[in-house]
Amino acid sequence: MAHLSDPIKLLIRLDADHHTGLGHAARTAELLRHINHPLDIHICGTGAQLPLFFGEGITHHPLPEQISEVDKSDHLLRMAGEISAHILLIDQPDQTRETWQKYHDSPLPVIAIDDYGGDVQADLIFNGTILDDYHHYPLMASKDRIFCGGDYALLNPAFGEVCHNPAQDSLLIVIGGGERARQWALALTGEHSPFQNKTIGQITMIVGGAFPDIDRLRTACAKLDISVQQNIRQSDLADLLACHGAALITGGMIVYETLASGCPAIIFPQEENLIREADWFAHNDCLINLGHEGGMDMKLVGQQITLLYKDYQKAVRMAAKGRQLIDGKGMIRAAGEIDNFLSQRNRGNT
């Protein structure tokens, strides 16, 4: 017989590698910290960086990297049986209709963290993206367990808590995951860098722990007097956004983190699936959008940075609008819903 205070064994499907990026691991780790119900946490995934996001007492089960996502789902469900898991949590973007069906057909409740809508089937779905078009789940019969929109943007609450009080002559560059983000970082610091002529006093670049070519990037940045930091804590990133005059960022979760911090931003949507979101934020005057192709045009990047610094009032207006949309409390709201779900489940098993 289960007791209300008994730990629930939670098995998580999660990756932290150059392909997936580190954002999924960062948000899941932070979400777990806000869940009050006792948990026995097991993580199944790929990426050498994955254990760095979680403290002691969490069990890691590495997945073979060179197999399909369907095979990985089978591996996960076998693991669930072996450890007698109580609940699955999936935060991995390569899921398909087939893999979601496999999880749905298992005897375990499923919590899904998703960004695009579609064929997800789960007992709870959290989707903090701003686009209504990404909130449709046609296979879900009940809509009362789907939590969507900016109110559920899963970012560290530290981003919404900081006070933006920057040195005006400063720029923070944040490089996300993926091959195109890597290429962008090297272009920004390469032969045609917009920072060749030193017009900004302080420039800091942040890259994740999975960033390849880090030695090459550090050498290029040193020539341009750009400070490089790698694999920093979320709270430190929030502080850096607060103390820089503007941010030059890739797409993904960093967009929401930047908006919540109140730092004016220029975005390069480096992947095609980030284009519409960047367009939406730009249309609503929350940030400046370089575009999927324009971001690789170093002349355009330089022009947009110059324009942003010249029009300080526009920067202030953009930042205020962004902060109104993304208040940074979505993680706390989502954790509360999960606590309610876990408590109801335990009461049903007593």
Buried (B, 14 or more C-beta within 10 A) or exposed (E): EEEEEBEBBBBBBBBBBBBBBBBBBBBBBBBBEBBEBEBBBBBBBBBEBBBEBBEEEBEEBEBEEEEEBEEBBBBBBEBBEEBEBBBBBBBBBEBBEEBBBBBBEBEBBBBBBBBBBBBBBBBBBBBBBBBEEBBEBEEBEEEEBBBBBBBBBBBBBBBBBBEBEBEEEBBBBBBBBBEBBBBBBBBBBBEEBBBBEEEBEBBBBBBBBBBEBBEEBBEBBEEBEBBBEBBBEBBEBBBBBBBBBBBBBBBBBBBBBBBBBBBBBBBBBBBEEBBBBBBBBBEEEBBBBBBBEBBBBBEBBBEBBEEBBEEEEBBEBBBBBBBEBBBBBBBEBBBEBBBEBBEEBBEEEE
